[in-house]
Amino acid sequence: MENDNIPAQDIPIILVVDDVVENLKLLGNILTNEGFKVRQVTSGSQALIVAAKELPSLILLDIMMPEMDGIEVCCRLKENVILKDIPVIFISALNETKSIVKALNSGGADYVNKPFQSEEVIARVNTQLKLRRQSIELQKLLAAKDKFFAIIAHDLRSPLGGMMTLAKLLLERSGSISNDLRNEVILNLHDSLKNTYDLLINLFDWSNMDRGLAEFNPKILRLTDAVTECKKTVSEFAHEKDILIITDINEDQEVFVDSNMLQIVIRNLLSNSIKFTNRGGSITISSCFDRNNMTRVSVKDTGIGMNDEIRNNLFRIGENIKRSGTAGELSTGLGLLLCKEFVEKLKGKIWVESEEGIGTVFHFTIPSRSNPAHSL
């Protein structure tokens, strides 16, 4: 059965609406035997109430019912913002073209004539569920594209505009500007360029991942080697804020991962911690084995921390969690979304613990050398 390997909470709910109890039992048995969750009602008014409460994945709807026929029920469903995308399959004894056209025009996705064959019902149900899953995935993809456009339109435009202003200041006042002010302007230009460069790198990595172009070549490597390389890329940034990065990892600890993906994750987490840690703070990157013999890497900082709302939305692409770093650094949240994508690609998990004013710890798991086949 198609739903045997689906987690219980993800099994589709199908609402069956028919005023004939025998039809409800027959359809209920067919769908239950295929592994679906089934809700059954005998009237249109009940159907609208149950649909609003249960939010079913699909509705099987009879036409000829007292009080409210199936056509009216479908029209009301399609008028409801929350329920309008639920596919409706009409199952009716009315087989003339006029009735079929009326049902489809009311918003129905398909039409099955009574008496029906169980194989036909299951095939049409599975087809509509597959189409709905594809529609949901498309909506997620469009949300991701919207995120890109928002980042490019706002977060890339703002620093570029600032750099143009600073460059104009240097150009127009090159002869009268003091050395201290010149140095300050140059430093601001440098910081803006670095933030913009980091943003472009993340956009490039995300784009490759989104289009399936990111190479995936897992191999055994020393975790300390990857951490050392990542520390080099952020060392200047940390030095400017007098932030100490401490490594607490066994020199011989080995993992089975794609080196580039791992470095992107560590680099982004270190950069994020530096942004939200005050001058003179510290960051510790450590590792251990978890109960599943996976390697757990932790990046802990003494930064400003975050509240529950920010923490709960960190890895959600449609949420706006932008905030400036402790020195006004640019932050879009894209780097953390990249971390989630790549950690999950490596068959691991990522999560965060944080307390405002105390600091934040990001944890993620990756396959250890001892269990590469199990994990990848």
C-alpha positions as CSV (number, residue, x, y, z in Angstrom):
1,M,0.0,0.0,0.0
2,E,1.3,3.4,-0.9
3,N,1.1,4.9,2.6
4,D,2.8,2.1,4.5
5,N,6.1,4.0,5.0
6,I,4.6,7.4,5.7
7,P,4.7,8.7,9.3
8,A,1.3,8.6,10.9
9,Q,1.0,12.3,11.2
10,D,1.6,12.7,7.5
11,I,-0.9,10.1,6.2
12,P,-3.5,11.9,4.0
13,I,-6.9,12.5,5.5
14,I,-9.8,12.0,3.1
15,L,-13.3,13.4,3.8
16,V,-16.1,11.3,2.2
17,V,-19.5,13.0,1.9
18,D,-22.6,11.0,0.9
19,D,-26.1,10.8,2.4
20,V,-26.3,7.0,1.7
21,V,-24.6,5.2,4.6
22,E,-23.9,2.1,2.4
23,N,-21.8,4.3,0.0
24,L,-19.9,5.8,3.0
25,K,-19.1,2.3,4.3
26,L,-18.0,1.1,0.9
27,L,-15.7,4.0,0.1
28,G,-14.5,4.1,3.7
29,N,-13.4,0.4,3.5
30,I,-11.7,1.0,0.1
31,L,-9.7,4.0,1.4
32,T,-8.9,2.5,4.8
33,N,-7.5,-0.6,3.2
34,E,-5.1,1.6,1.2
35,G,-3.8,3.2,4.4
36,F,-5.6,6.5,4.3
37,K,-7.3,8.2,7.2
38,V,-11.0,8.6,6.5
39,R,-13.6,11.0,7.8
40,Q,-17.2,10.3,6.9
41,V,-20.3,12.7,7.0
42,T,-23.8,12.4,5.5
43,S,-24.6,16.1,4.7
44,G,-23.1,19.1,3.0
45,S,-23.3,21.3,6.1
46,Q,-21.4,18.6,8.1
47,A,-18.8,18.5,5.3
48,L,-18.1,22.2,5.6
49,I,-17.7,22.0,9.4
50,V,-15.4,18.9,9.3
51,A,-13.4,20.3,6.4
52,A,-12.6,23.5,8.3
53,K,-11.7,21.5,11.4
54,E,-9.7,18.6,9.9
55,L,-8.3,20.3,6.8
56,P,-8.4,17.1,4.7
57,S,-6.0,16.3,1.9
58,L,-8.9,15.4,-0.4
59,I,-12.7,15.3,-0.5
60,L,-14.9,12.7,-2.2
61,L,-18.3,14.4,-2.7
62,D,-21.7,13.1,-3.7
63,I,-23.9,15.5,-5.7
64,M,-27.5,14.5,-5.0
65,M,-28.0,15.2,-1.2
66,P,-30.9,16.8,0.7
67,E,-30.5,20.3,2.3
68,M,-27.3,21.2,0.4
69,D,-26.2,19.4,-2.8
70,G,-22.6,18.7,-3.7
71,I,-22.3,21.5,-6.2
72,E,-23.1,24.1,-3.5
73,V,-20.8,22.4,-1.1
74,C,-17.9,22.6,-3.6
75,C,-18.7,26.3,-4.4
76,R,-18.5,27.1,-0.7
77,L,-15.3,25.3,-0.3
78,K,-13.7,27.2,-3.2
79,E,-14.9,30.5,-1.7
80,N,-13.0,29.8,1.6
81,V,-9.4,31.0,1.5
82,I,-8.2,28.1,3.8
83,L,-10.2,25.3,2.0
84,K,-10.1,26.4,-1.6
85,D,-7.0,24.4,-2.5
86,I,-8.3,21.0,-1.3
87,P,-9.1,18.9,-4.4
88,V,-12.6,17.6,-4.7
89,I,-13.5,14.5,-6.6
90,F,-17.3,14.1,-7.3
91,I,-18.7,10.6,-7.1
92,S,-22.2,10.6,-8.4
93,A,-24.8,8.5,-10.3
94,L,-25.5,11.5,-12.5
95,N,-23.6,10.6,-15.7
96,E,-24.9,13.1,-18.3
97,T,-22.5,15.6,-19.7
98,K,-24.4,18.6,-18.2
99,S,-24.0,17.4,-14.6
100,I,-20.3,16.6,-15.1
101,V,-19.6,20.0,-16.6
102,K,-21.5,21.7,-13.8
103,A,-19.5,19.8,-11.2
104,L,-16.2,20.6,-12.8
105,N,-17.1,24.3,-13.3
106,S,-17.9,24.5,-9.6
107,G,-14.3,23.7,-8.8
108,G,-14.2,19.9,-8.8
109,A,-10.9,18.3,-9.8
110,D,-12.3,15.0,-11.1
111,Y,-15.6,13.1,-11.6
112,V,-16.3,9.4,-10.9
113,N,-19.6,7.7,-12.0
114,K,-21.6,5.4,-9.7
115,P,-21.4,2.4,-9.6
116,F,-17.7,2.7,-9.3
117,Q,-14.7,0.3,-9.3
118,S,-12.4,0.4,-6.3
119,E,-9.3,0.4,-8.6
120,E,-10.6,3.5,-10.4
121,V,-11.3,5.4,-7.2
122,I,-7.9,4.6,-5.7
123,A,-6.1,5.6,-9.0
124,R,-8.0,8.9,-9.2
125,V,-7.4,9.6,-5.5
126,N,-3.7,9.0,-5.7
127,T,-3.4,11.1,-8.8
128,Q,-5.1,14.1,-7.1
129,L,-2.9,13.7,-4.0
130,K,0.2,13.6,-6.1
131,L,-0.9,16.7,-7.9
132,R,-1.5,18.5,-4.6
133,R,1.9,17.5,-3.3
134,Q,3.5,18.9,-6.4
135,S,1.5,22.1,-6.0
136,I,2.7,22.5,-2.4
137,E,6.3,21.9,-3.4
138,L,5.9,24.5,-6.1
139,Q,4.5,27.0,-3.6
140,K,7.6,26.3,-1.4
141,L,9.8,26.9,-4.4
142,L,8.1,30.2,-5.2
143,A,8.5,31.2,-1.6
144,A,12.2,30.5,-1.9
145,K,12.4,32.6,-5.0
146,D,10.6,35.4,-3.3
147,K,13.2,35.2,-0.5
148,F,16.0,35.6,-3.1
149,F,14.3,38.6,-4.7
150,A,13.8,40.2,-1.3
151,I,17.4,39.7,-0.4
152,I,18.7,41.0,-3.7
153,A,16.3,44.0,-3.8
154,H,16.9,45.1,-0.2
155,D,20.0,43.6,1.4
156,L,22.2,44.0,-1.6
157,R,20.9,47.4,-2.7
158,S,21.4,48.9,0.8
159,P,25.2,48.2,1.2
160,L,25.9,49.1,-2.4
161,G,24.2,52.4,-1.9
162,G,26.2,53.0,1.2
163,M,29.5,52.2,-0.5
164,M,28.6,54.6,-3.3
165,T,28.0,57.3,-0.8
166,L,31.3,56.7,1.0
167,A,33.2,56.5,-2.3
168,K,31.7,59.8,-3.4
169,L,32.8,61.4,-0.1
170,L,36.4,60.3,-0.7
171,L,36.3,61.5,-4.3
172,E,34.7,64.9,-3.6
173,R,36.7,65.7,-0.4
174,S,40.0,64.0,-1.1
175,G,42.0,67.2,-0.6
176,S,40.3,68.4,2.6
177,I,39.4,65.2,4.5
178,S,41.5,64.4,7.6
179,N,43.5,61.2,7.8
180,D,41.4,59.9,10.7
181,L,38.1,60.5,8.7
182,R,39.7,59.0,5.6
183,N,40.7,55.9,7.6
184,E,37.2,55.6,9.1
185,V,35.6,55.8,5.6
186,I,38.0,53.2,4.2
187,L,37.3,50.9,7.1
188,N,33.5,51.3,6.6
189,L,34.0,50.6,2.9
190,H,36.0,47.4,3.7
191,D,33.3,46.2,6.1
192,S,30.5,46.9,3.6
193,L,32.4,45.1,0.8
194,K,33.0,42.1,3.1
195,N,29.4,41.8,4.1
196,T,28.3,42.1,0.5
197,Y,30.8,39.5,-0.6
198,D,29.6,37.1,2.1
199,L,26.0,37.6,1.0
200,L,26.9,36.9,-2.7
201,I,28.8,33.7,-1.7
202,N,25.7,32.5,0.3
203,L,23.4,33.4,-2.7
204,F,25.7,31.4,-5.0
205,D,25.8,28.4,-2.7
206,W,22.1,28.5,-2.2
207,S,21.4,28.8,-5.9
208,N,23.6,25.8,-6.6
209,M,21.8,23.8,-3.9
210,D,18.4,24.9,-5.1
211,R,19.1,23.8,-8.7
212,G,20.8,20.5,-7.7
213,L,24.2,21.7,-9.0
214,A,26.0,21.4,-5.6
215,E,28.6,18.6,-5.9
216,F,28.3,15.9,-3.3
217,N,31.5,14.0,-2.6
218,P,31.6,12.5,0.9
219,K,34.9,11.2,2.2
220,I,36.7,10.6,5.4
221,L,38.5,13.7,6.8
222,R,39.7,15.1,10.1
223,L,37.2,17.5,11.7
224,T,40.0,19.7,13.0
225,D,41.3,20.3,9.4
226,A,37.9,21.7,8.3
227,V,37.5,23.8,11.5
228,T,41.0,25.3,11.0
229,E,40.3,26.3,7.4
230,C,37.0,27.9,8.5
231,K,38.7,29.8,11.3
232,K,41.2,31.3,8.8
233,T,38.4,32.7,6.7
234,V,36.8,34.5,9.7
235,S,39.9,35.3,11.7
236,E,40.1,39.0,10.5
237,F,36.5,39.6,11.3
238,A,36.9,38.1,14.8
239,H,40.1,40.1,15.3
240,E,38.4,43.4,14.5
241,K,35.9,42.7,17.4
242,D,38.6,41.2,19.7
243,I,36.7,37.9,19.8
244,L,38.5,34.8,20.8
245,I,37.7,31.5,18.9
246,I,38.5,28.4,20.9
247,T,38.7,24.9,19.4
248,D,37.9,22.0,21.7
249,I,38.1,19.0,19.2
250,N,40.1,15.8,19.4
251,E,42.9,16.0,16.8
252,D,42.2,12.5,15.6
253,Q,38.4,12.8,15.3
254,E,37.3,11.9,11.8
255,V,34.0,12.3,10.0
256,F,32.5,11.1,6.7
257,V,31.2,14.2,4.9
258,D,31.4,16.4,1.8
259,S,34.3,18.7,2.8
260,N,32.9,21.8,1.0
261,M,29.4,21.4,2.5
262,L,30.9,21.0,6.0
263,Q,33.1,24.1,5.7
264,I,30.1,26.1,4.4
265,V,28.1,25.1,7.6
266,I,31.0,25.8,10.0
267,R,31.9,29.1,8.3
268,N,28.4,30.4,8.4
269,L,27.9,29.4,12.1
270,L,31.2,31.1,13.1
271,S,30.3,34.2,11.1
272,N,26.9,34.3,12.7
273,S,28.3,34.0,16.2
274,I,30.9,36.7,15.5
275,K,28.1,39.1,14.3
276,F,26.1,38.7,17.5
277,T,28.9,38.6,20.0
278,N,30.0,41.9,21.6
279,R,33.6,43.0,21.4
280,G,35.9,41.0,23.7
281,G,33.6,38.0,23.8
282,S,34.5,34.4,22.9
283,I,33.3,31.5,20.7
284,T,34.0,27.8,21.4
285,I,33.6,25.1,18.7
286,S,33.6,21.6,20.1
287,S,32.5,18.1,19.2
288,C,31.4,14.8,20.7
289,F,29.7,11.5,19.8
290,D,26.0,11.2,20.2
291,R,24.0,8.1,21.0
292,N,23.7,7.1,17.4
293,N,27.5,7.3,16.9
294,M,27.1,10.5,14.9
295,T,29.5,13.4,15.5
296,R,27.8,16.4,17.1
297,V,29.5,19.7,16.5
298,S,28.6,22.7,18.7
299,V,29.4,26.4,18.2
300,K,28.8,28.3,21.4
301,D,29.2,32.1,21.8
302,T,28.9,34.6,24.6
303,G,26.8,36.9,22.5
304,I,23.5,38.7,22.9
305,G,21.3,35.6,22.4
306,M,17.8,35.6,21.0
307,N,14.2,35.3,22.2
308,D,11.8,32.4,21.5
309,E,10.2,34.1,18.4
310,I,13.6,34.5,16.7
311,R,14.8,31.1,17.7
312,N,11.7,29.3,16.5
313,N,11.8,31.0,13.0
314,L,15.6,30.7,12.3
315,F,15.3,27.9,9.8
316,R,12.1,29.0,8.1
317,I,12.6,30.6,4.7
318,G,9.4,32.7,4.7
319,E,10.0,34.3,8.0
320,N,11.6,37.8,8.5
321,I,14.2,37.4,11.2
322,K,16.7,40.0,10.1
323,R,18.5,42.0,12.7
324,S,21.8,43.8,12.8
325,G,24.9,42.4,14.5
326,T,26.5,44.0,17.6
327,A,28.6,46.3,15.3
328,G,25.8,46.9,12.8
329,E,26.7,44.0,10.6
330,L,24.4,42.9,7.8
331,S,22.3,39.8,8.5
332,T,19.7,38.2,6.2
333,G,19.3,34.8,7.8
334,L,20.3,33.1,4.5
335,G,23.5,31.6,6.0
336,L,21.5,29.7,8.6
337,L,19.1,28.4,5.9
338,L,22.1,27.2,4.0
339,C,23.4,25.4,7.1
340,K,20.1,23.6,7.5
341,E,20.0,22.5,3.8
342,F,23.6,21.2,3.9
343,V,23.4,19.5,7.3
344,E,20.3,17.6,6.1
345,K,22.0,16.7,2.8
346,L,24.7,15.2,5.0
347,K,22.0,13.2,6.8
348,G,22.3,15.2,10.0
349,K,20.2,17.6,12.1
350,I,20.7,21.1,13.3
351,W,19.2,22.9,16.2
352,V,19.8,25.9,18.5
353,E,19.8,26.8,22.2
354,S,19.8,30.4,23.2
355,E,19.1,32.8,26.1
356,E,18.9,36.6,25.7
357,G,21.9,38.3,27.2
358,I,23.7,35.0,27.8
359,G,24.6,33.6,24.4
360,T,23.7,31.0,21.8
361,V,24.8,27.4,21.0
362,F,24.2,25.9,17.5
363,H,24.5,22.1,17.4
364,F,24.6,19.9,14.3
365,T,25.2,16.3,13.7
366,I,27.2,14.7,10.9
367,P,28.3,11.1,10.1
368,S,31.3,9.8,12.0
369,R,34.0,7.8,10.2
370,S,32.7,4.7,12.0
371,N,29.2,4.8,10.4
372,P,29.5,6.3,6.9
373,A,27.4,3.5,5.2
374,H,24.7,3.8,7.8
375,S,24.4,7.6,7.4
376,L,25.0,8.2,3.7
